[in-house]
Amino acid sequence: MNTIYRRAVLAALLFFTGNLLISKTFDIRALWIVRDHIINKEKINNLLEFADQNNYNHLFVQIRGRGDAYYSSKVVPRAHLLSDSKFDPLEYIIQKSKIYDIKIHAWLNTYYLWSSLDYPTQQDHLLYTRPSWLDNNFPDPINVGSTMDKVKISRNSNGEGFYLSPTHPEVDAHLQNVITELVQNYKLDGIHFDYIRYHAKGWGMNQVGLKLFFEHSVAIPGLPALVVKDKPSFKKYKSDAITKFIRKASTRIKAYQPYCIVSAAVKPNLKSAHDDFGQHWDIWLSERYIDWAVPMNYASGIKNFSSSIEIMKKNIPMQYHDRIIMGIAVYNQNPRSAGQKIYYAGKSNFTGISIFSYTVFEQDPSYAVKLINYLK
C-alpha cells in the first residue's frame, strides 16, 4: 500500500470512527456462540474472557444444533462432540458467566434436524426414530436413505437439510418437552429460538400436517380454484402452526422463569419472512410471544442491509422497535463494513445488536480488535 493511499484510508477510518463514538450506546451487545466452542471448560473460559474484554453483555450459546443436546437431557440425545465426556457445557457457562455479569441465552435450532453428509452417531436421533416427523416439499413421506444418497451426489439436492414439520402435532409436543426440561433444570437469562421457520417456500407438506389441514378445509395447496370462502388458506395454516408453537413455548417458559428473555432469530426481510418461511415475527413481537426479535441482517452490502431495516420501519410500529436487536455478520465482510452496519443500526435507534459469530474472532483475533471501537 503506498503512503498516500495509506494516509487516505487512515483519515477515512478516523472520520468514520469519530462519528461512531458519538452514536447511540447499545444496551444490548450480543454475540452468537456456535456449539463447537463450548465442548470443554478451556474453550468456555476463553470465550467468556473474550466477551468481557470486547464489551459483549449477552451471549446466544448454541446448546441444540441438529436435534442434539449440549446439556444434560433425558429427552434429546447427547451431542456427538460430548460423547466421551460427562461435561455439561450449559451448566458450566451459566455458573462461570456470573463472574463477568454476562447474560446467557440458550440458543436452540428449533426445527432444523440434520445437515451432515453422514448419518447421526446417536441411534436414538429423531432422523432414525421419527422419519414421519420430517417436513417435505411434496405430499409424500421423505425416504431418509434415498435422500441421503442424493445429497452425497449433490450437496444441495435437499436444500439446507432435514427439518422437523411445524404442522405435525407430535413435533410440537416433543419441542415443548425439550423446552420444559430446559427451564426446569437450568436458570437461564434467555431462550433463543433459531430456525423457527419452514425450510423454504413450498415446504410444509408433511403428510400428517396435510391430513389435519384437509380435516378443516377443502382448499388444496396449488389449486386456488378449489378454495372455499371463510376457510384458512394453506399458507395461513402453515404460518399459524409456528405462531401457535412460539405462543405456547413462551407461556411455558414464563410460567417457570418469568424473567427469562424469549427471543427469536428471524429473517430480516419481513415480507419474505411471511411469504417464504411462515415467520410472522412482527405478530410475535406485538403479541408479546417474544421479548426480542433478532433479524439476521447478514447482508455484506449496506444497500441490502438498510433496505431490510426500512421495511421493518414501515411495517412495524415504532413502539416495538426497542425490542428489535439487529443481527450483523462478520464472516462475510471486513471490520470497517461491519462497523458501518453497527453505526447504521445505532442511528436507526435500535436498542441492541448481535454479532454472528464468535467463530470469526476466535480464528482471527485482529478482527475483534478492529471492531471493538464500534461497540463502545
C-alpha positions in Angstrom: 0.0 0.0 0.0 1.6 3.3 -1.0 1.9 6.2 1.5 -0.8 8.5 0.0 -3.3 5.6 -0.1 -2.5 4.6 3.4 -3.0 8.1 4.7 -6.3 8.4 2.9 -7.6 5.1 4.5 -6.4 6.2 7.9 -8.2 9.6 7.6 -11.4 7.9 6.5 -11.3 5.5 9.4 -10.7 8.3 11.9 -13.6 10.3 10.5 -15.9 7.3 10.5 -14.9 6.1 14.0 -15.4 9.6 15.3 -19.0 9.5 14.1 -19.4 6.1 15.6 -18.3 7.1 19.1 -21.0 9.7 19.4 -23.7 7.4 18.1 -26.2 5.7 20.4 -24.8 3.4 23.0 -26.3 -0.1 22.7 -27.9 -1.5 25.9 -27.7 -5.0 24.4 -24.4 -6.1 22.8 -24.9 -9.8 22.0 -22.7 -12.4 20.4 -23.7 -15.8 18.9 -21.6 -18.7 20.1 -21.6 -21.8 17.9 -21.7 -25.1 19.7 -18.2 -26.3 19.0 -16.8 -23.5 21.2 -18.4 -24.9 24.4 -17.2 -28.5 24.4 -14.8 -28.1 27.3 -14.0 -25.7 30.2 -11.0 -24.1 28.5 -13.0 -23.1 25.4 -15.7 -21.7 27.6 -13.3 -19.8 29.8 -11.7 -18.3 26.7 -14.9 -17.1 25.1 -16.2 -15.6 28.3 -12.9 -13.7 28.8 -13.1 -12.5 25.2 -16.8 -11.4 25.6 -15.8 -9.4 28.7 -12.8 -7.7 27.2 -14.7 -6.9 24.0 -17.8 -5.3 25.6 -20.4 -8.0 25.0 -23.1 -8.5 27.7 -25.4 -11.1 26.2 -24.3 -14.5 24.7 -26.6 -16.7 22.5 -25.0 -20.0 23.3 -25.9 -22.9 20.9 -27.0 -25.8 23.0 -29.1 -27.5 20.4 -27.6 -27.8 16.9 -29.0 -30.7 14.9 -31.6 -32.4 17.2 -28.9 -33.0 19.9 -28.1 -31.6 23.3 -25.1 -29.7 24.6 -26.5 -30.1 28.1 -27.8 -32.9 30.3 -31.0 -34.2 28.8 -33.3 -37.2 29.1 -35.3 -36.0 26.1 -32.7 -35.3 23.5 -29.6 -37.4 22.5 -26.3 -36.1 23.7 -24.2 -34.3 21.1 -21.5 -36.4 19.4 -18.8 -33.9 20.4 -19.6 -34.7 24.0 -20.0 -38.5 23.6 -16.8 -39.3 25.5 -17.5 -36.8 28.4 -20.0 -36.2 31.2 -19.3 -32.5 30.9 -22.3 -30.2 31.0 -21.5 -27.1 28.9 -24.7 -25.2 29.7 -24.3 -25.7 33.5 -20.7 -24.6 33.4 -21.1 -21.5 31.3 -24.1 -20.3 33.4 -22.0 -20.6 36.6 -18.9 -19.1 35.1 -20.6 -16.2 33.4 -21.6 -14.8 36.8 -18.0 -13.7 37.4 -18.4 -11.4 34.4 -22.0 -10.4 34.7 -22.7 -11.7 31.2 -26.2 -13.0 30.4 -26.5 -16.5 28.9 -29.3 -17.3 26.5 -29.8 -21.0 25.5 -29.8 -20.9 21.6 -31.9 -23.7 20.1 -32.1 -24.7 16.4 -35.8 -25.4 16.6 -36.9 -27.3 13.5 -33.6 -27.8 11.8 -32.7 -31.5 12.5 -29.8 -32.7 10.3 -27.5 -31.4 7.6 -24.4 -33.6 7.5 -23.4 -35.9 4.7 -23.0 -38.6 7.3 -25.7 -40.2 9.5 -26.0 -39.3 13.2 -23.9 -41.4 15.5 -26.7 -41.4 18.1 -29.1 -44.3 17.4 -31.9 -42.5 19.2 -31.7 -39.5 17.0 -35.0 -38.4 15.5 -33.7 -38.9 12.0 -33.8 -42.6 12.7 -36.7 -42.9 15.1 -39.2 -40.4 13.8 -38.9 -40.1 10.0 -42.6 -39.4 9.8 -42.0 -36.1 11.7 -39.9 -34.7 8.8 -41.1 -31.9 6.7 -41.2 -32.1 2.9 -41.8 -30.1 -0.2 -44.1 -32.7 -1.8 -47.0 -34.6 -0.2 -45.2 -37.9 0.4 -43.0 -39.1 3.3 -39.3 -38.4 2.9 -37.2 -41.5 2.4 -34.2 -40.7 4.5 -31.9 -43.3 2.9 -32.5 -42.3 -0.7 -32.4 -38.6 0.2 -29.0 -39.1 1.9 -27.7 -40.9 -1.2 -28.8 -37.9 -3.4 -27.2 -35.4 -1.0 -23.9 -37.3 -1.3 -24.0 -36.8 -5.1 -25.3 -33.2 -5.0 -24.9 -31.3 -1.7 -27.9 -29.1 -2.4 -30.4 -31.7 -3.5 -32.2 -31.5 -0.2 -31.6 -27.8 0.4 -30.3 -27.0 3.8 -31.0 -30.5 5.1 -33.8 -32.2 7.1 -36.3 -30.2 9.0 -39.0 -31.2 11.5 -42.5 -30.4 10.4 -44.1 -27.5 12.3 -47.6 -28.8 11.3 -47.1 -32.2 12.9 -48.6 -32.2 16.5 -46.1 -34.7 17.8 -43.3 -32.5 16.7 -44.9 -29.6 18.6 -45.3 -31.8 21.7 -41.7 -33.0 21.6 -40.3 -29.5 21.3 -42.4 -28.3 24.2 -41.0 -31.1 26.2 -37.5 -30.0 25.2 -38.2 -26.5 26.5 -39.8 -27.8 29.7 -36.8 -29.8 30.6 -34.5 -26.8 30.0 -36.4 -24.4 32.2 -36.9 -27.0 34.9 -33.2 -27.8 35.1 -31.4 -24.6 34.3 -31.7 -21.0 35.5 -31.5 -19.1 32.2 -31.3 -15.5 31.3 -32.9 -16.2 28.0 -34.0 -18.8 25.5 -33.2 -18.0 21.8 -35.1 -19.8 19.0 -33.4 -20.2 15.7 -34.6 -21.9 12.6 -38.1 -21.3 13.8 -39.4 -21.4 10.3 -40.0 -23.6 7.2 -37.1 -24.7 5.2 -38.1 -22.5 2.2 -41.1 -21.6 0.1 -43.0 -24.7 -1.0 -42.2 -26.7 2.1 -44.7 -27.6 4.8 -46.1 -30.7 3.1 -45.7 -33.3 5.9 -48.4 -36.0 5.4 -49.8 -35.7 8.9 -49.9 -31.9 8.7 -51.7 -32.1 5.4 -54.3 -34.5 6.7 -55.1 -32.2 9.6 -55.4 -29.3 7.2 -57.8 -31.2 5.0 -59.9 -32.0 8.0 -60.9 -28.4 8.5 -60.5 -27.1 4.9 -61.1 -28.4 1.4 -58.6 -25.9 0.0 -56.0 -27.9 -1.9 -52.4 -26.4 -2.0 -51.6 -25.3 -5.5 -55.2 -25.3 -6.7 -56.7 -21.9 -5.7 -59.8 -22.5 -7.7 -61.0 -25.1 -5.2 -60.5 -22.8 -2.1 -63.8 -22.4 -0.2 -64.6 -19.0 1.3 -64.0 -18.5 5.0 -61.6 -21.4 5.3 -58.0 -20.8 6.2 -55.6 -20.8 3.3 -52.8 -23.4 3.4 -50.3 -20.5 3.7 -52.0 -19.2 6.8 -52.4 -22.8 8.2 -48.6 -23.2 7.9 -47.7 -19.9 9.5 -50.3 -20.3 12.2 -48.6 -23.6 13.3 -45.3 -21.8 14.0 -47.1 -18.8 15.7 -49.0 -21.2 18.0 -45.8 -23.0 18.8 -44.0 -19.9 19.9 -47.0 -18.7 21.8 -47.2 -21.9 23.8 -43.5 -22.1 24.3 -43.3 -18.5 25.6 -46.2 -19.1 28.0 -44.4 -22.3 29.3 -41.1 -20.5 29.7 -42.6 -17.6 31.6 -44.5 -19.9 33.9 -41.3 -21.4 35.1 -39.0 -18.4 34.8 -40.9 -15.1 34.5 -37.7 -13.0 33.8 -36.3 -15.3 31.1 -35.9 -13.4 27.9 -37.6 -15.1 25.0 -36.1 -14.2 21.6 -36.0 -15.5 18.0 -33.5 -15.2 15.2 -35.6 -14.1 12.2 -35.4 -13.4 8.5 -34.6 -9.6 8.1 -36.9 -9.0 5.1 -40.3 -9.0 6.8 -42.2 -9.7 3.5 -40.0 -12.7 2.7 -40.2 -13.9 6.3 -44.0 -14.0 5.9 -44.3 -15.3 2.4 -41.4 -17.8 2.1 -40.8 -19.0 5.7 -44.1 -18.7 7.6 -42.4 -16.5 10.1 -44.7 -13.7 11.3 -42.3 -12.3 13.8 -43.9 -8.8 13.8 -47.0 -10.5 15.3 -44.8 -12.4 17.8 -43.5 -9.0 18.9 -46.8 -7.2 19.1 -48.5 -10.1 21.0 -45.5 -10.4 23.4 -44.8 -14.0 22.4 -41.2 -12.9 22.2 -39.4 -10.2 24.1 -36.8 -9.7 21.3 -36.7 -10.2 17.6 -33.2 -10.6 16.3 -33.2 -10.1 12.5 -30.3 -11.9 10.8 -29.4 -8.9 8.7 -26.3 -10.5 7.3 -26.0 -8.6 4.0 -22.5 -7.5 3.3 -23.6 -4.5 1.3 -25.1 -1.5 3.1 -27.9 -1.2 0.5 -29.4 -4.5 1.2 -28.8 -4.2 4.9 -30.5 -0.8 5.1 -33.3 -1.9 2.8 -34.4 -4.6 5.3 -34.4 -2.0 8.1 -36.5 0.3 6.1 -39.1 -2.4 5.5 -39.2 -3.0 9.3 -39.7 0.7 10.0 -42.5 0.9 7.5 -44.4 -2.2 8.7 -43.7 -2.5 12.5 -45.0 0.3 14.8 -42.3 2.3 16.4 -43.3 1.2 19.9 -41.8 -2.2 19.1 -38.5 -1.0 17.7 -36.8 -1.1 21.0 -37.3 -4.8 21.1 -35.5 -5.4 17.8 -31.9 -6.5 18.2 -30.1 -6.1 14.9 -28.1 -9.1 13.8 -24.9 -8.3 11.9 -22.5 -10.8 10.3 -18.7 -10.6 10.4 -18.0 -13.8 8.4 -18.7 -12.2 5.1 -17.2 -8.7 5.4 -14.3 -6.7 6.8 -14.3 -4.9 10.1 -15.0 -1.5 8.6 -18.0 -2.8 6.6 -19.4 -4.5 9.8 -18.7 -1.3 11.8 -20.7 0.7 9.2 -23.7 -1.5 9.8 -23.3 -1.3 13.6 -23.4 2.5 13.2 -26.4 2.4 10.9 -28.3 0.2 13.5 -27.5 2.8 16.2 -28.6 5.6 14.0 -31.9 3.8 13.4 -32.5 3.8 17.2 -32.4 0.0 17.8 -31.7 -1.0 21.4 -29.0 -3.5 20.6 -27.0 -5.6 18.1 -25.9 -9.2 17.9 -22.8 -10.3 16.0 -22.5 -13.5 14.1 -20.3 -15.0 15.2 -17.6 -15.6 17.8 -16.0 -18.2 15.4 -14.6 -15.4 13.3 -13.0 -13.7 16.2 -11.6 -16.9 17.6 -10.0 -17.6 14.2 -8.8 -14.1 13.6 -8.3 -12.1 16.8 -7.2 -9.0 14.9 -10.8 -8.7 13.5 -12.2 -8.2 17.0 -9.6 -5.6 17.9 -10.6 -3.6 14.8 -14.3 -3.9 15.6 -14.2 -3.0 19.3 -14.4 0.8 18.9 -17.8 0.3 17.2 -19.1 -1.4 20.3 -18.3 1.3 22.8 
